[in-house]
Structure formats: structure tokens, C-alpha cells
């Protein structure tokens, strides 16, 4: 018996110190059980959790090496995704 919702899509957002844009990006994604949002923070301040809080149940925050770029952040997101990714 599977107690976890089926993840149909994983949306990966690389993030580096633009918290207003991050909030807008996450808010624009439907809050559905079949969609997981993975924010990969590779900035020096690591305060994405404070900015996003727990206002969405389908958001996971991961951390990448500081300054390794969006490509590295996307790869970290892909490696940790559970559905198809965009």
C-alpha cells in the first residue's frame, strides 16, 4: 500500500539570492499533489526556507555547492526528483 501521493511532474528551480523572484515563481505553480517543486539553492545566504516557509506542502529545498551555477543546481534537482522534470 502506497501512502505517498503519485508525483507526476517535478519542477526544478535553481536559485541564487533573488528571493522576490523565487516567491513569485513558486506561487505561479499550481499546488497539486501530483506536482513537486524542488528549489536548489546555491547562493551564499541559504535563507530559502525562511523566505518560502511552509506555505506549500509540495516544495522541497535542496542545497548545492555555492557558486557552481544553474547547471549544477539543475543536476542536483534532477538527481533528487521523483517525477518527470521540467
HTML snippet that shows the backbone in 3Dmol.js (N, CA, C, O; Angstrom):
<script src="https://3Dmol.org/build/3Dmol-min.js"></script>
<div id="view" style="width:600px;height:400px;position:relative"></div>
<script>
const pdb = `
ATOM      1  N   UNK A   1       0.847  -1.176   0.000  1.00  0.00           N
ATOM      2  CA  UNK A   1       0.000   0.000   0.000  1.00  0.00           C
ATOM      3  C   UNK A   1       0.895   1.242   0.000  1.00  0.00           C
ATOM      4  O   UNK A   1       1.799   1.358   0.827  1.00  0.00           O
ATOM      5  N   UNK A   2       0.645   2.154  -0.915  1.00  0.00           N
ATOM      6  CA  UNK A   2       1.448   3.368  -1.038  1.00  0.00           C
ATOM      7  C   UNK A   2       0.731   4.534  -0.364  1.00  0.00           C
ATOM      8  O   UNK A   2      -0.364   4.916  -0.775  1.00  0.00           O
ATOM      9  N   UNK A   3       1.345   5.093   0.664  1.00  0.00           N
ATOM     10  CA  UNK A   3       0.737   6.193   1.407  1.00  0.00           C
ATOM     11  C   UNK A   3       1.141   7.561   0.866  1.00  0.00           C
ATOM     12  O   UNK A   3       0.609   8.581   1.306  1.00  0.00           O
ATOM     13  N   UNK A   4       2.066   7.594  -0.074  1.00  0.00           N
ATOM     14  CA  UNK A   4       2.551   8.851  -0.625  1.00  0.00           C
ATOM     15  C   UNK A   4       1.838   9.146  -1.933  1.00  0.00           C
ATOM     16  O   UNK A   4       1.551   8.226  -2.698  1.00  0.00           O
ATOM     17  N   UNK A   5       1.546  10.408  -2.202  1.00  0.00           N
ATOM     18  CA  UNK A   5       0.872  10.742  -3.463  1.00  0.00           C
ATOM     19  C   UNK A   5       1.785  10.475  -4.650  1.00  0.00           C
ATOM     20  O   UNK A   5       3.007  10.585  -4.550  1.00  0.00           O
ATOM     21  N   UNK A   6       1.179  10.125  -5.763  1.00  0.00           N
ATOM     22  CA  UNK A   6       1.917   9.912  -7.000  1.00  0.00           C
ATOM     23  C   UNK A   6       2.441  11.252  -7.508  1.00  0.00           C
ATOM     24  O   UNK A   6       1.681  12.210  -7.650  1.00  0.00           O
ATOM     25  N   UNK A   7       3.737  11.312  -7.778  1.00  0.00           N
ATOM     26  CA  UNK A   7       4.337  12.524  -8.327  1.00  0.00           C
ATOM     27  C   UNK A   7       4.365  12.377  -9.841  1.00  0.00           C
ATOM     28  O   UNK A   7       5.057  11.508 -10.371  1.00  0.00           O
ATOM     29  N   UNK A   8       3.625  13.211 -10.527  1.00  0.00           N
ATOM     30  CA  UNK A   8       3.595  13.175 -11.987  1.00  0.00           C
ATOM     31  C   UNK A   8       4.697  14.034 -12.585  1.00  0.00           C
ATOM     32  O   UNK A   8       5.336  13.639 -13.560  1.00  0.00           O
ATOM     33  N   UNK A   9       4.923  15.205 -12.007  1.00  0.00           N
ATOM     34  CA  UNK A   9       5.893  16.148 -12.549  1.00  0.00           C
ATOM     35  C   UNK A   9       6.751  16.736 -11.439  1.00  0.00           C
ATOM     36  O   UNK A   9       6.268  17.001 -10.338  1.00  0.00           O
ATOM     37  N   UNK A  10       8.017  16.935 -11.739  1.00  0.00           N
ATOM     38  CA  UNK A  10       8.930  17.629 -10.838  1.00  0.00           C
ATOM     39  C   UNK A  10       9.369  18.912 -11.524  1.00  0.00           C
ATOM     40  O   UNK A  10       9.871  18.878 -12.648  1.00  0.00           O
ATOM     41  N   UNK A  11       9.186  20.027 -10.861  1.00  0.00           N
ATOM     42  CA  UNK A  11       9.617  21.320 -11.389  1.00  0.00           C
ATOM     43  C   UNK A  11      10.834  21.742 -10.579  1.00  0.00           C
ATOM     44  O   UNK A  11      10.758  21.890  -9.359  1.00  0.00           O
ATOM     45  N   UNK A  12      11.955  21.935 -11.264  1.00  0.00           N
ATOM     46  CA  UNK A  12      13.217  22.241 -10.610  1.00  0.00           C
ATOM     47  C   UNK A  12      13.547  23.710 -10.829  1.00  0.00           C
ATOM     48  O   UNK A  12      13.590  24.184 -11.964  1.00  0.00           O
ATOM     49  N   UNK A  13      13.781  24.427  -9.730  1.00  0.00           N
ATOM     50  CA  UNK A  13      14.094  25.855  -9.794  1.00  0.00           C
ATOM     51  C   UNK A  13      15.468  26.082  -9.182  1.00  0.00           C
ATOM     52  O   UNK A  13      15.622  25.985  -7.964  1.00  0.00           O
ATOM     53  N   UNK A  14      16.485  26.387 -10.016  1.00  0.00           N
ATOM     54  CA  UNK A  14      17.773  26.776  -9.448  1.00  0.00           C
ATOM     55  C   UNK A  14      17.655  28.181  -8.867  1.00  0.00           C
ATOM     56  O   UNK A  14      17.006  29.041  -9.462  1.00  0.00           O
ATOM     57  N   UNK A  15      18.268  28.420  -7.724  1.00  0.00           N
ATOM     58  CA  UNK A  15      18.091  29.712  -7.059  1.00  0.00           C
ATOM     59  C   UNK A  15      19.419  30.263  -6.574  1.00  0.00           C
ATOM     60  O   UNK A  15      20.260  29.536  -6.045  1.00  0.00           O
ATOM     61  N   UNK A  16      19.590  31.577  -6.768  1.00  0.00           N
ATOM     62  CA  UNK A  16      20.789  32.255  -6.267  1.00  0.00           C
ATOM     63  C   UNK A  16      20.414  33.676  -5.863  1.00  0.00           C
ATOM     64  O   UNK A  16      20.474  34.588  -6.687  1.00  0.00           O
ATOM     65  N   UNK A  17      20.029  33.874  -4.609  1.00  0.00           N
ATOM     66  CA  UNK A  17      19.847  35.196  -3.991  1.00  0.00           C
ATOM     67  C   UNK A  17      18.854  36.146  -4.652  1.00  0.00           C
ATOM     68  O   UNK A  17      19.063  37.359  -4.619  1.00  0.00           O
ATOM     69  N   UNK A  18      17.804  35.646  -5.239  1.00  0.00           N
ATOM     70  CA  UNK A  18      16.755  36.524  -5.758  1.00  0.00           C
ATOM     71  C   UNK A  18      15.432  36.062  -5.145  1.00  0.00           C
ATOM     72  O   UNK A  18      14.641  35.373  -5.788  1.00  0.00           O
ATOM     73  N   UNK A  19      15.211  36.454  -3.899  1.00  0.00           N
ATOM     74  CA  UNK A  19      14.125  35.880  -3.119  1.00  0.00           C
ATOM     75  C   UNK A  19      12.744  36.350  -3.563  1.00  0.00           C
ATOM     76  O   UNK A  19      11.785  35.584  -3.469  1.00  0.00           O
ATOM     77  N   UNK A  20      12.613  37.588  -4.045  1.00  0.00           N
ATOM     78  CA  UNK A  20      11.313  38.045  -4.552  1.00  0.00           C
ATOM     79  C   UNK A  20      10.907  37.242  -5.776  1.00  0.00           C
ATOM     80  O   UNK A  20       9.757  36.818  -5.892  1.00  0.00           O
ATOM     81  N   UNK A  21      11.848  37.033  -6.690  1.00  0.00           N
ATOM     82  CA  UNK A  21      11.550  36.243  -7.887  1.00  0.00           C
ATOM     83  C   UNK A  21      11.264  34.788  -7.535  1.00  0.00           C
ATOM     84  O   UNK A  21      10.417  34.154  -8.165  1.00  0.00           O
ATOM     85  N   UNK A  22      11.953  34.258  -6.548  1.00  0.00           N
ATOM     86  CA  UNK A  22      11.712  32.880  -6.122  1.00  0.00           C
ATOM     87  C   UNK A  22      10.294  32.727  -5.586  1.00  0.00           C
ATOM     88  O   UNK A  22       9.606  31.767  -5.932  1.00  0.00           O
ATOM     89  N   UNK A  23       9.850  33.654  -4.755  1.00  0.00           N
ATOM     90  CA  UNK A  23       8.483  33.592  -4.229  1.00  0.00           C
ATOM     91  C   UNK A  23       7.460  33.674  -5.353  1.00  0.00           C
ATOM     92  O   UNK A  23       6.473  32.938  -5.349  1.00  0.00           O
ATOM     93  N   UNK A  24       7.687  34.562  -6.312  1.00  0.00           N
ATOM     94  CA  UNK A  24       6.768  34.688  -7.444  1.00  0.00           C
ATOM     95  C   UNK A  24       6.745  33.426  -8.294  1.00  0.00           C
ATOM     96  O   UNK A  24       5.682  32.990  -8.736  1.00  0.00           O
ATOM     97  N   UNK A  25       7.919  32.838  -8.525  1.00  0.00           N
ATOM     98  CA  UNK A  25       7.993  31.618  -9.336  1.00  0.00           C
ATOM     99  C   UNK A  25       7.253  30.465  -8.670  1.00  0.00           C
ATOM    100  O   UNK A  25       6.485  29.756  -9.321  1.00  0.00           O
ATOM    101  N   UNK A  26       7.482  30.279  -7.381  1.00  0.00           N
ATOM    102  CA  UNK A  26       6.826  29.181  -6.665  1.00  0.00           C
ATOM    103  C   UNK A  26       5.321  29.425  -6.578  1.00  0.00           C
ATOM    104  O   UNK A  26       4.538  28.485  -6.707  1.00  0.00           O
ATOM    105  N   UNK A  27       4.913  30.657  -6.363  1.00  0.00           N
ATOM    106  CA  UNK A  27       3.481  30.974  -6.271  1.00  0.00           C
ATOM    107  C   UNK A  27       2.753  30.757  -7.601  1.00  0.00           C
ATOM    108  O   UNK A  27       1.539  30.554  -7.607  1.00  0.00           O
ATOM    109  N   UNK A  28       3.462  30.795  -8.710  1.00  0.00           N
ATOM    110  CA  UNK A  28       2.832  30.634 -10.016  1.00  0.00           C
ATOM    111  C   UNK A  28       2.586  29.171 -10.376  1.00  0.00           C
ATOM    112  O   UNK A  28       1.925  28.891 -11.376  1.00  0.00           O
ATOM    113  N   UNK A  29       3.096  28.247  -9.595  1.00  0.00           N
ATOM    114  CA  UNK A  29       2.945  26.821  -9.857  1.00  0.00           C
ATOM    115  C   UNK A  29       1.731  26.304  -9.093  1.00  0.00           C
ATOM    116  O   UNK A  29       1.592  26.589  -7.904  1.00  0.00           O
ATOM    117  N   UNK A  30       0.842  25.545  -9.754  1.00  0.00           N
ATOM    118  CA  UNK A  30      -0.334  25.024  -9.046  1.00  0.00           C
ATOM    119  C   UNK A  30       0.062  24.153  -7.860  1.00  0.00           C
ATOM    120  O   UNK A  30       1.025  23.390  -7.935  1.00  0.00           O
ATOM    121  N   UNK A  31      -0.683  24.271  -6.768  1.00  0.00           N
ATOM    122  CA  UNK A  31      -0.421  23.499  -5.558  1.00  0.00           C
ATOM    123  C   UNK A  31      -1.226  22.200  -5.633  1.00  0.00           C
ATOM    124  O   UNK A  31      -2.278  22.072  -5.007  1.00  0.00           O
ATOM    125  N   UNK A  32      -0.720  21.246  -6.402  1.00  0.00           N
ATOM    126  CA  UNK A  32      -1.388  19.962  -6.613  1.00  0.00           C
ATOM    127  C   UNK A  32      -0.547  18.841  -6.030  1.00  0.00           C
ATOM    128  O   UNK A  32       0.672  18.969  -5.910  1.00  0.00           O
ATOM    129  N   UNK A  33      -1.189  17.754  -5.671  1.00  0.00           N
ATOM    130  CA  UNK A  33      -0.457  16.616  -5.125  1.00  0.00           C
ATOM    131  C   UNK A  33       0.441  15.957  -6.162  1.00  0.00           C
ATOM    132  O   UNK A  33       1.441  15.344  -5.787  1.00  0.00           O
ATOM    133  N   UNK A  34       0.131  16.055  -7.432  1.00  0.00           N
ATOM    134  CA  UNK A  34       0.915  15.410  -8.472  1.00  0.00           C
ATOM    135  C   UNK A  34       2.119  16.204  -8.930  1.00  0.00           C
ATOM    136  O   UNK A  34       2.868  15.746  -9.793  1.00  0.00           O
ATOM    137  N   UNK A  35       2.323  17.390  -8.368  1.00  0.00           N
ATOM    138  CA  UNK A  35       3.447  18.244  -8.769  1.00  0.00           C
ATOM    139  C   UNK A  35       4.343  18.469  -7.562  1.00  0.00           C
ATOM    140  O   UNK A  35       3.877  18.889  -6.502  1.00  0.00           O
ATOM    141  N   UNK A  36       5.637  18.187  -7.727  1.00  0.00           N
ATOM    142  CA  UNK A  36       6.586  18.531  -6.678  1.00  0.00           C
ATOM    143  C   UNK A  36       7.473  19.657  -7.199  1.00  0.00           C
ATOM    144  O   UNK A  36       7.843  19.676  -8.373  1.00  0.00           O
ATOM    145  N   UNK A  37       7.805  20.580  -6.330  1.00  0.00           N
ATOM    146  CA  UNK A  37       8.670  21.705  -6.667  1.00  0.00           C
ATOM    147  C   UNK A  37       9.964  21.527  -5.885  1.00  0.00           C
ATOM    148  O   UNK A  37       9.954  21.406  -4.660  1.00  0.00           O
ATOM    149  N   UNK A  38      11.079  21.514  -6.614  1.00  0.00           N
ATOM    150  CA  UNK A  38      12.389  21.370  -5.983  1.00  0.00           C
ATOM    151  C   UNK A  38      13.159  22.653  -6.216  1.00  0.00           C
ATOM    152  O   UNK A  38      13.499  22.980  -7.353  1.00  0.00           O
ATOM    153  N   UNK A  39      13.434  23.378  -5.147  1.00  0.00           N
ATOM    154  CA  UNK A  39      14.235  24.601  -5.219  1.00  0.00           C
ATOM    155  C   UNK A  39      15.647  24.217  -4.800  1.00  0.00           C
ATOM    156  O   UNK A  39      15.867  23.729  -3.691  1.00  0.00           O
ATOM    157  N   UNK A  40      16.609  24.445  -5.705  1.00  0.00           N
ATOM    158  CA  UNK A  40      18.001  24.127  -5.400  1.00  0.00           C
ATOM    159  C   UNK A  40      18.726  25.450  -5.193  1.00  0.00           C
ATOM    160  O   UNK A  40      18.951  26.203  -6.141  1.00  0.00           O
ATOM    161  N   UNK A  41      19.084  25.720  -3.962  1.00  0.00           N
ATOM    162  CA  UNK A  41      19.725  26.978  -3.574  1.00  0.00           C
ATOM    163  C   UNK A  41      21.233  26.802  -3.607  1.00  0.00           C
ATOM    164  O   UNK A  41      21.779  25.947  -2.911  1.00  0.00           O
ATOM    165  N   UNK A  42      21.907  27.612  -4.417  1.00  0.00           N
ATOM    166  CA  UNK A  42      23.369  27.564  -4.428  1.00  0.00           C
ATOM    167  C   UNK A  42      23.978  28.925  -4.124  1.00  0.00           C
ATOM    168  O   UNK A  42      25.110  29.222  -4.506  1.00  0.00           O
ATOM    169  N   UNK A  43      23.203  29.734  -3.432  1.00  0.00           N
ATOM    170  CA  UNK A  43      23.692  31.047  -3.018  1.00  0.00           C
ATOM    171  C   UNK A  43      24.345  30.989  -1.648  1.00  0.00           C
ATOM    172  O   UNK A  43      24.230  29.988  -0.941  1.00  0.00           O
ATOM    173  N   UNK A  44      25.021  32.045  -1.279  1.00  0.00           N
ATOM    174  CA  UNK A  44      25.751  32.050  -0.008  1.00  0.00           C
ATOM    175  C   UNK A  44      24.877  32.245   1.229  1.00  0.00           C
ATOM    176  O   UNK A  44      25.325  31.963   2.340  1.00  0.00           O
ATOM    177  N   UNK A  45      23.643  32.720   1.066  1.00  0.00           N
ATOM    178  CA  UNK A  45      22.863  33.089   2.246  1.00  0.00           C
ATOM    179  C   UNK A  45      21.977  31.988   2.791  1.00  0.00           C
ATOM    180  O   UNK A  45      21.630  32.017   3.972  1.00  0.00           O
ATOM    181  N   UNK A  46      21.605  31.036   1.989  1.00  0.00           N
ATOM    182  CA  UNK A  46      20.847  29.863   2.435  1.00  0.00           C
ATOM    183  C   UNK A  46      19.615  30.211   3.262  1.00  0.00           C
ATOM    184  O   UNK A  46      19.379  29.605   4.307  1.00  0.00           O
ATOM    185  N   UNK A  47      18.842  31.168   2.810  1.00  0.00           N
ATOM    186  CA  UNK A  47      17.636  31.504   3.575  1.00  0.00           C
ATOM    187  C   UNK A  47      16.368  31.237   2.780  1.00  0.00           C
ATOM    188  O   UNK A  47      15.332  31.845   3.046  1.00  0.00           O
ATOM    189  N   UNK A  48      16.436  30.338   1.811  1.00  0.00           N
ATOM    190  CA  UNK A  48      15.244  29.995   1.045  1.00  0.00           C
ATOM    191  C   UNK A  48      14.140  29.462   1.940  1.00  0.00           C
ATOM    192  O   UNK A  48      12.968  29.760   1.713  1.00  0.00           O
ATOM    193  N   UNK A  49      14.493  28.670   2.966  1.00  0.00           N
ATOM    194  CA  UNK A  49      13.491  28.122   3.870  1.00  0.00           C
ATOM    195  C   UNK A  49      12.761  29.233   4.607  1.00  0.00           C
ATOM    196  O   UNK A  49      11.552  29.145   4.823  1.00  0.00           O
ATOM    197  N   UNK A  50      13.474  30.264   4.989  1.00  0.00           N
ATOM    198  CA  UNK A  50      12.837  31.387   5.673  1.00  0.00           C
ATOM    199  C   UNK A  50      11.907  32.138   4.738  1.00  0.00           C
ATOM    200  O   UNK A  50      10.840  32.591   5.152  1.00  0.00           O
ATOM    201  N   UNK A  51      12.303  32.273   3.482  1.00  0.00           N
ATOM    202  CA  UNK A  51      11.502  33.006   2.511  1.00  0.00           C
ATOM    203  C   UNK A  51      10.263  32.213   2.127  1.00  0.00           C
ATOM    204  O   UNK A  51       9.165  32.768   2.070  1.00  0.00           O
ATOM    205  N   UNK A  52      10.428  30.913   1.863  1.00  0.00           N
ATOM    206  CA  UNK A  52       9.299  30.095   1.427  1.00  0.00           C
ATOM    207  C   UNK A  52       8.458  29.601   2.594  1.00  0.00           C
ATOM    208  O   UNK A  52       7.247  29.419   2.466  1.00  0.00           O
ATOM    209  N   UNK A  53       9.104  29.388   3.728  1.00  0.00           N
ATOM    210  CA  UNK A  53       8.381  28.894   4.893  1.00  0.00           C
ATOM    211  C   UNK A  53       7.745  27.549   4.603  1.00  0.00           C
ATOM    212  O   UNK A  53       8.296  26.746   3.851  1.00  0.00           O
ATOM    213  N   UNK A  54       6.620  27.308   5.178  1.00  0.00           N
ATOM    214  CA  UNK A  54       5.923  26.039   4.949  1.00  0.00           C
ATOM    215  C   UNK A  54       4.560  26.296   4.325  1.00  0.00           C
ATOM    216  O   UNK A  54       3.591  25.594   4.613  1.00  0.00           O
ATOM    217  N   UNK A  55       4.492  27.325   3.454  1.00  0.00           N
ATOM    218  CA  UNK A  55       3.188  27.667   2.915  1.00  0.00           C
ATOM    219  C   UNK A  55       2.763  26.760   1.776  1.00  0.00           C
ATOM    220  O   UNK A  55       1.642  26.881   1.282  1.00  0.00           O
ATOM    221  N   UNK A  56       3.628  25.860   1.350  1.00  0.00           N
ATOM    222  CA  UNK A  56       3.273  24.867   0.337  1.00  0.00           C
ATOM    223  C   UNK A  56       3.788  23.515   0.785  1.00  0.00           C
ATOM    224  O   UNK A  56       4.912  23.396   1.273  1.00  0.00           O
ATOM    225  N   UNK A  57       2.970  22.513   0.620  1.00  0.00           N
ATOM    226  CA  UNK A  57       3.368  21.186   1.071  1.00  0.00           C
ATOM    227  C   UNK A  57       4.232  20.451   0.059  1.00  0.00           C
ATOM    228  O   UNK A  57       4.898  19.481   0.419  1.00  0.00           O
ATOM    229  N   UNK A  58       4.240  20.882  -1.190  1.00  0.00           N
ATOM    230  CA  UNK A  58       4.944  20.147  -2.226  1.00  0.00           C
ATOM    231  C   UNK A  58       6.268  20.791  -2.631  1.00  0.00           C
ATOM    232  O   UNK A  58       6.748  20.543  -3.737  1.00  0.00           O
ATOM    233  N   UNK A  59       6.865  21.602  -1.775  1.00  0.00           N
ATOM    234  CA  UNK A  59       8.142  22.254  -2.076  1.00  0.00           C
ATOM    235  C   UNK A  59       9.247  21.615  -1.241  1.00  0.00           C
ATOM    236  O   UNK A  59       9.142  21.510  -0.019  1.00  0.00           O
ATOM    237  N   UNK A  60      10.302  21.192  -1.923  1.00  0.00           N
ATOM    238  CA  UNK A  60      11.494  20.716  -1.224  1.00  0.00           C
ATOM    239  C   UNK A  60      12.630  21.678  -1.527  1.00  0.00           C
ATOM    240  O   UNK A  60      12.751  22.174  -2.647  1.00  0.00           O
ATOM    241  N   UNK A  61      13.456  21.940  -0.533  1.00  0.00           N
ATOM    242  CA  UNK A  61      14.597  22.839  -0.710  1.00  0.00           C
ATOM    243  C   UNK A  61      15.868  22.018  -0.537  1.00  0.00           C
ATOM    244  O   UNK A  61      16.073  21.363   0.485  1.00  0.00           O
ATOM    245  N   UNK A  62      16.710  22.070  -1.555  1.00  0.00           N
ATOM    246  CA  UNK A  62      17.995  21.380  -1.524  1.00  0.00           C
ATOM    247  C   UNK A  62      19.087  22.425  -1.659  1.00  0.00           C
ATOM    248  O   UNK A  62      18.830  23.559  -2.063  1.00  0.00           O
ATOM    249  N   UNK A  63      20.293  22.038  -1.320  1.00  0.00           N
ATOM    250  CA  UNK A  63      21.413  22.965  -1.406  1.00  0.00           C
ATOM    251  C   UNK A  63      22.506  22.373  -2.283  1.00  0.00           C
ATOM    252  O   UNK A  63      22.823  21.187  -2.196  1.00  0.00           O
ATOM    253  N   UNK A  64      23.068  23.215  -3.118  1.00  0.00           N
ATOM    254  CA  UNK A  64      24.171  22.846  -3.993  1.00  0.00           C
ATOM    255  C   UNK A  64      25.413  23.592  -3.526  1.00  0.00           C
ATOM    256  O   UNK A  64      25.337  24.456  -2.652  1.00  0.00           O
ATOM    257  N   UNK A  65      26.538  23.259  -4.102  1.00  0.00           N
ATOM    258  CA  UNK A  65      27.763  23.968  -3.763  1.00  0.00           C
ATOM    259  C   UNK A  65      27.648  25.426  -4.190  1.00  0.00           C
ATOM    260  O   UNK A  65      27.157  25.722  -5.279  1.00  0.00           O
ATOM    261  N   UNK A  66      28.094  26.322  -3.343  1.00  0.00           N
ATOM    262  CA  UNK A  66      27.985  27.754  -3.595  1.00  0.00           C
ATOM    263  C   UNK A  66      28.750  28.128  -4.859  1.00  0.00           C
ATOM    264  O   UNK A  66      29.917  27.776  -5.028  1.00  0.00           O
ATOM    265  N   UNK A  67      28.061  28.853  -5.742  1.00  0.00           N
ATOM    266  CA  UNK A  67      28.707  29.415  -6.916  1.00  0.00           C
ATOM    267  C   UNK A  67      28.994  28.439  -8.039  1.00  0.00           C
ATOM    268  O   UNK A  67      29.740  28.784  -8.956  1.00  0.00           O
ATOM    269  N   UNK A  68      28.439  27.233  -8.012  1.00  0.00           N
ATOM    270  CA  UNK A  68      28.693  26.264  -9.079  1.00  0.00           C
ATOM    271  C   UNK A  68      27.766  26.457 -10.275  1.00  0.00           C
ATOM    272  O   UNK A  68      27.918  25.771 -11.286  1.00  0.00           O
ATOM    273  N   UNK A  69      26.814  27.373 -10.177  1.00  0.00           N
ATOM    274  CA  UNK A  69      25.986  27.731 -11.319  1.00  0.00           C
ATOM    275  C   UNK A  69      24.670  26.981 -11.400  1.00  0.00           C
ATOM    276  O   UNK A  69      24.416  26.018 -10.677  1.00  0.00           O
ATOM    277  N   UNK A  70      23.834  27.477 -12.332  1.00  0.00           N
ATOM    278  CA  UNK A  70      22.492  26.934 -12.507  1.00  0.00           C
ATOM    279  C   UNK A  70      22.520  25.504 -13.029  1.00  0.00           C
ATOM    280  O   UNK A  70      21.662  24.699 -12.669  1.00  0.00           O
ATOM    281  N   UNK A  71      23.499  25.179 -13.873  1.00  0.00           N
ATOM    282  CA  UNK A  71      23.588  23.822 -14.408  1.00  0.00           C
ATOM    283  C   UNK A  71      23.804  22.790 -13.320  1.00  0.00           C
ATOM    284  O   UNK A  71      23.160  21.741 -13.317  1.00  0.00           O
ATOM    285  N   UNK A  72      24.700  23.081 -12.404  1.00  0.00           N
ATOM    286  CA  UNK A  72      24.949  22.181 -11.272  1.00  0.00           C
ATOM    287  C   UNK A  72      23.705  22.073 -10.392  1.00  0.00           C
ATOM    288  O   UNK A  72      23.361  20.987  -9.926  1.00  0.00           O
ATOM    289  N   UNK A  73      23.035  23.202 -10.166  1.00  0.00           N
ATOM    290  CA  UNK A  73      21.815  23.191  -9.354  1.00  0.00           C
ATOM    291  C   UNK A  73      20.732  22.343 -10.019  1.00  0.00           C
ATOM    292  O   UNK A  73      20.045  21.580  -9.340  1.00  0.00           O
ATOM    293  N   UNK A  74      20.572  22.464 -11.329  1.00  0.00           N
ATOM    294  CA  UNK A  74      19.586  21.639 -12.037  1.00  0.00           C
ATOM    295  C   UNK A  74      19.925  20.155 -11.916  1.00  0.00           C
ATOM    296  O   UNK A  74      19.031  19.333 -11.714  1.00  0.00           O
ATOM    297  N   UNK A  75      21.202  19.806 -12.035  1.00  0.00           N
ATOM    298  CA  UNK A  75      21.605  18.405 -11.911  1.00  0.00           C
ATOM    299  C   UNK A  75      21.278  17.847 -10.529  1.00  0.00           C
ATOM    300  O   UNK A  75      20.829  16.707 -10.410  1.00  0.00           O
ATOM    301  N   UNK A  76      21.501  18.644  -9.489  1.00  0.00           N
ATOM    302  CA  UNK A  76      21.152  18.221  -8.130  1.00  0.00           C
ATOM    303  C   UNK A  76      19.640  17.992  -8.038  1.00  0.00           C
ATOM    304  O   UNK A  76      19.194  17.017  -7.433  1.00  0.00           O
ATOM    305  N   UNK A  77      18.861  18.884  -8.636  1.00  0.00           N
ATOM    306  CA  UNK A  77      17.405  18.726  -8.633  1.00  0.00           C
ATOM    307  C   UNK A  77      16.953  17.478  -9.365  1.00  0.00           C
ATOM    308  O   UNK A  77      16.075  16.758  -8.890  1.00  0.00           O
ATOM    309  N   UNK A  78      17.549  17.219 -10.521  1.00  0.00           N
ATOM    310  CA  UNK A  78      17.186  16.033 -11.301  1.00  0.00           C
ATOM    311  C   UNK A  78      17.501  14.764 -10.523  1.00  0.00           C
ATOM    312  O   UNK A  78      16.701  13.829 -10.511  1.00  0.00           O
ATOM    313  N   UNK A  79      18.647  14.725  -9.881  1.00  0.00           N
ATOM    314  CA  UNK A  79      19.041  13.536  -9.124  1.00  0.00           C
ATOM    315  C   UNK A  79      18.104  13.259  -7.952  1.00  0.00           C
ATOM    316  O   UNK A  79      18.020  12.124  -7.484  1.00  0.00           O
ATOM    317  N   UNK A  80      17.406  14.276  -7.478  1.00  0.00           N
ATOM    318  CA  UNK A  80      16.521  14.118  -6.320  1.00  0.00           C
ATOM    319  C   UNK A  80      15.048  14.186  -6.668  1.00  0.00           C
ATOM    320  O   UNK A  80      14.207  14.244  -5.770  1.00  0.00           O
ATOM    321  N   UNK A  81      14.714  14.180  -7.948  1.00  0.00           N
ATOM    322  CA  UNK A  81      13.307  14.294  -8.352  1.00  0.00           C
ATOM    323  C   UNK A  81      12.627  12.936  -8.359  1.00  0.00           C
ATOM    324  O   UNK A  81      13.280  11.900  -8.483  1.00  0.00           O
ATOM    325  N   UNK A  82      11.317  12.955  -8.225  1.00  0.00           N
ATOM    326  CA  UNK A  82      10.521  11.739  -8.193  1.00  0.00           C
ATOM    327  C   UNK A  82       9.612  11.578  -9.391  1.00  0.00           C
ATOM    328  O   UNK A  82       9.027  10.511  -9.578  1.00  0.00           O
ATOM    329  N   UNK A  83       9.478  12.605 -10.204  1.00  0.00           N
ATOM    330  CA  UNK A  83       8.596  12.538 -11.359  1.00  0.00           C
ATOM    331  C   UNK A  83       9.323  12.955 -12.605  1.00  0.00           C
ATOM    332  O   UNK A  83      10.552  13.036 -12.628  1.00  0.00           O
ATOM    333  N   UNK A  84       8.545  13.225 -13.664  1.00  0.00           N
ATOM    334  CA  UNK A  84       9.139  13.805 -14.849  1.00  0.00           C
ATOM    335  C   UNK A  84       9.514  15.229 -14.499  1.00  0.00           C
ATOM    336  O   UNK A  84       8.830  15.857 -13.691  1.00  0.00           O
ATOM    337  N   UNK A  85      10.583  15.761 -15.081  1.00  0.00           N
ATOM    338  CA  UNK A  85      11.028  17.085 -14.685  1.00  0.00           C
ATOM    339  C   UNK A  85      10.984  18.053 -15.841  1.00  0.00           C
ATOM    340  O   UNK A  85      11.070  17.674 -17.009  1.00  0.00           O
ATOM    341  N   UNK A  86      10.845  19.352 -15.472  1.00  0.00           N
ATOM    342  CA  UNK A  86      10.816  20.456 -16.435  1.00  0.00           C
ATOM    343  C   UNK A  86      11.856  21.447 -16.056  1.00  0.00           C
ATOM    344  O   UNK A  86      12.013  22.465 -16.729  1.00  0.00           O
TER     345      UNK A  86
END
`;
const viewer = $3Dmol.createViewer("view");
viewer.addModel(pdb, "pdb");
viewer.setStyle({}, {cartoon: {color: "spectrum"}});
viewer.zoomTo();
viewer.render();
</script>
